[in-house]
Amino acid sequence: MRLILLGPPGAGKGTQAQRLVEKYGIPQLSTGDMLRAAVKAGTEVGQRAEAVMNAGKLVSDDIVNAIVSERIDQPDCTNGFILDGYPRTLVQADAVQVMLEGKGIALDVVIELQVDDEVLVDRISGRYSCASCGTVYHDTSKKPKQDGVCDKCGSTEFKRRSDDQPDKVWTRLQAYYKETSPLIGYYYAKGLLKSVDGLQSIEDVAASIDGVLDKF
């Protein structure tokens, strides 16, 4: 099972990816995790990435593509993988296709989580987490059972991400529509795209995704 999860920030890609990791026993590949792992391992491409990051620059597509390629060659990806947050652009999508073809493998499906912008902004701007254990809550849809006390660890300290403010969420959405949303048409034209209603409950989104993947 080799798949890509597409969707704007806060659509639930990470939540669904983790569930799929547990169900299918295949790894979730996110560029951030892969970059950090490559740097820590001191691989040739990891050293290149570290030099660029230490200089305060953005890691180039060539380096990211090389890190993804290197990661896919590892044994735990033999039975498949989930690409989360990559590719982000049409250039990267072309590079992924060429890279996979060079390995003699192909994508099975690209799943797009569809969400409404207004709902998404409310979902993201209302979330916060326990500063101790990281359990995530929401101002309206998922409050702690006891106000101000974490259900999981009992901590009374909570935090919010600075980029979860409504204006910053809109900025992130604009970047997504400019850079990443063209991939929806790209993969639709290749017959790989399957769309799922991301505004359903987590359980219903999971069931919809399972309905798509059962065919593979």
C-alpha positions as CSV (number, residue, x, y, z in Angstrom):
1,M,0.0,0.0,0.0
2,R,1.7,3.2,-1.2
3,L,-0.4,6.3,-0.8
4,I,-0.4,10.1,-0.4
5,L,-2.6,12.1,1.9
6,L,-3.7,15.5,0.6
7,G,-5.5,18.3,2.4
8,P,-5.1,21.7,3.9
9,P,-3.6,22.3,7.3
10,G,-5.8,21.0,10.0
11,A,-7.8,18.6,7.7
12,G,-6.8,15.6,9.9
13,K,-4.1,14.1,7.7
14,G,-1.8,13.4,10.7
15,T,-4.6,11.7,12.7
16,Q,-5.6,9.5,9.9
17,A,-2.0,8.7,8.9
18,Q,-1.3,7.4,12.4
19,R,-4.4,5.2,12.3
20,L,-3.3,3.8,9.0
21,V,0.2,3.1,10.3
22,E,-1.3,1.0,13.1
23,K,-3.8,-0.8,10.8
24,Y,-1.5,-1.6,7.9
25,G,1.9,-1.7,9.5
26,I,3.4,0.8,7.1
27,P,5.4,3.9,8.0
28,Q,4.2,7.5,7.8
29,L,6.8,9.6,6.0
30,S,6.8,13.3,6.8
31,T,9.5,15.5,5.4
32,G,10.2,17.1,8.8
33,D,10.8,13.7,10.5
34,M,12.8,12.5,7.5
35,L,15.0,15.6,7.5
36,R,15.7,15.3,11.2
37,A,16.4,11.6,11.0
38,A,18.8,12.0,8.0
39,V,20.7,14.8,9.8
40,K,20.9,12.8,13.0
41,A,22.1,9.7,11.1
42,G,24.8,11.8,9.4
43,T,24.0,10.4,5.9
44,E,25.5,12.2,2.9
45,V,22.2,13.9,2.0
46,G,21.6,14.5,5.7
47,Q,24.9,16.4,5.9
48,R,23.9,18.5,2.9
49,A,20.6,19.3,4.5
50,E,22.2,20.2,7.8
51,A,24.6,22.6,6.1
52,V,21.7,24.4,4.4
53,M,19.6,24.6,7.5
54,N,22.6,25.9,9.6
55,A,23.0,28.6,7.0
56,G,19.4,29.7,7.7
57,K,18.2,28.7,4.2
58,L,15.3,26.5,3.0
59,V,16.2,23.0,2.0
60,S,16.0,22.6,-1.8
61,D,13.7,20.2,-3.6
62,D,16.7,18.2,-4.7
63,I,17.7,17.5,-1.1
64,V,14.2,16.7,0.0
65,N,13.7,14.4,-2.9
66,A,16.9,12.6,-2.1
67,I,16.0,12.2,1.5
68,V,12.6,10.8,0.6
69,S,14.2,8.4,-1.9
70,E,16.7,7.3,0.8
71,R,13.9,6.7,3.3
72,I,11.8,4.6,0.9
73,D,14.8,2.3,0.4
74,Q,14.7,1.3,4.0
75,P,13.3,-2.2,4.9
76,D,10.1,-0.9,6.7
77,C,8.9,0.6,3.4
78,T,9.0,-2.7,1.6
79,N,5.2,-3.3,2.0
80,G,4.3,0.4,1.5
81,F,4.3,3.8,3.0
82,I,2.2,6.9,3.6
83,L,3.5,10.3,2.3
84,D,2.1,13.0,4.5
85,G,2.8,16.7,3.6
86,Y,4.9,15.7,0.5
87,P,4.8,16.3,-2.3
88,R,3.7,19.9,-1.8
89,T,4.2,21.2,-5.4
90,L,3.8,20.0,-9.0
91,V,7.5,20.0,-9.4
92,Q,7.9,17.7,-6.3
93,A,5.0,15.5,-7.6
94,D,6.9,15.0,-10.9
95,A,10.1,14.2,-9.0
96,V,8.2,11.7,-6.9
97,Q,6.9,9.9,-9.9
98,V,10.3,9.8,-11.6
99,M,11.9,8.6,-8.4
100,L,9.3,5.8,-7.8
101,E,9.5,4.7,-11.4
102,G,13.2,4.4,-11.0
103,K,12.6,2.0,-8.1
104,G,10.1,0.0,-10.1
105,I,7.2,0.9,-7.8
106,A,4.1,3.1,-8.2
107,L,1.5,4.9,-6.1
108,D,-1.7,3.0,-5.4
109,V,-3.9,6.0,-4.5
110,V,-4.0,9.6,-3.4
111,I,-6.6,10.5,-0.8
112,E,-7.8,14.1,-0.5
113,L,-9.5,15.2,2.7
114,Q,-12.0,17.8,1.7
115,V,-12.9,20.4,4.2
116,D,-14.7,23.8,4.4
117,D,-12.4,26.8,5.0
118,E,-14.6,28.4,7.7
119,V,-14.9,25.2,9.6
120,L,-11.2,24.5,9.2
121,V,-10.2,27.9,10.6
122,D,-12.5,27.3,13.6
123,R,-11.2,23.8,14.1
124,I,-7.5,25.0,14.1
125,S,-7.9,28.3,16.0
126,G,-9.9,26.6,18.7
127,R,-7.5,23.8,19.5
128,Y,-5.0,23.7,22.4
129,S,-3.0,21.0,24.2
130,C,-1.9,19.9,27.6
131,A,1.6,21.4,28.2
132,S,2.6,18.2,30.0
133,C,1.4,15.2,28.0
134,G,0.4,16.9,24.7
135,T,-3.3,15.7,24.7
136,V,-5.2,17.9,22.3
137,Y,-8.4,19.8,23.2
138,H,-10.8,22.3,21.5
139,D,-12.6,25.3,22.8
140,T,-16.0,23.9,21.7
141,S,-15.8,20.3,20.4
142,K,-13.4,18.7,22.9
143,K,-13.1,20.3,26.3
144,P,-11.6,18.6,29.3
145,K,-14.1,16.7,31.4
146,Q,-13.1,19.0,34.3
147,D,-12.5,22.6,33.3
148,G,-8.8,23.4,33.3
149,V,-7.6,19.9,34.1
150,C,-6.2,17.5,31.6
151,D,-8.2,14.3,31.3
152,K,-5.1,12.2,30.7
153,C,-2.5,13.4,33.2
154,G,-4.2,15.9,35.5
155,S,-2.0,18.8,34.5
156,T,-3.5,22.3,34.8
157,E,-1.1,23.8,32.2
158,F,-2.2,24.2,28.6
159,K,-0.7,25.8,25.5
160,R,-1.7,27.0,22.0
161,R,0.5,27.1,18.9
162,S,1.3,30.6,17.9
163,D,0.4,29.9,14.3
164,D,-3.0,28.7,15.2
165,Q,-4.4,32.2,15.4
166,P,-7.2,32.8,12.8
167,D,-5.3,35.3,10.7
168,K,-2.3,33.0,10.5
169,V,-4.5,30.0,9.7
170,W,-5.9,31.9,6.7
171,T,-2.3,32.7,5.6
172,R,-1.4,29.0,5.7
173,L,-4.6,28.2,3.8
174,Q,-3.7,30.7,1.1
175,A,-0.2,29.1,0.8
176,Y,-1.8,25.6,0.5
177,Y,-4.2,26.7,-2.3
178,K,-1.4,28.4,-4.2
179,E,1.2,25.7,-4.0
180,T,-0.4,22.4,-3.1
181,S,-4.1,22.3,-4.3
182,P,-2.9,22.0,-8.0
183,L,-1.9,18.5,-7.0
184,I,-5.6,17.6,-6.8
185,G,-6.0,18.0,-10.5
186,Y,-2.6,16.5,-11.2
187,Y,-3.5,13.2,-9.5
188,Y,-7.1,13.2,-10.7
189,A,-5.8,13.3,-14.3
190,K,-3.7,10.2,-13.5
191,G,-6.7,8.4,-12.1
192,L,-5.2,8.2,-8.6
193,L,-7.3,10.7,-6.7
194,K,-10.0,9.7,-4.3
195,S,-11.8,12.4,-2.2
196,V,-13.2,11.9,1.3
197,D,-15.3,14.3,3.3
198,G,-12.9,15.5,6.0
199,L,-15.7,17.2,8.0
200,Q,-17.1,13.9,9.2
201,S,-16.2,12.6,12.7
202,I,-12.7,11.1,13.0
203,E,-14.3,7.6,13.0
204,D,-16.4,8.3,9.9
205,V,-13.5,9.8,8.0
206,A,-11.5,6.6,8.9
207,A,-14.3,4.4,7.7
208,S,-14.5,6.4,4.4
209,I,-10.7,6.0,3.9
210,D,-11.0,2.3,4.7
211,G,-13.7,2.0,2.0
212,V,-11.2,3.4,-0.5
213,L,-8.3,1.3,0.6
214,D,-10.2,-2.0,0.8
215,K,-10.2,-1.9,-3.1
216,F,-6.4,-2.1,-3.0
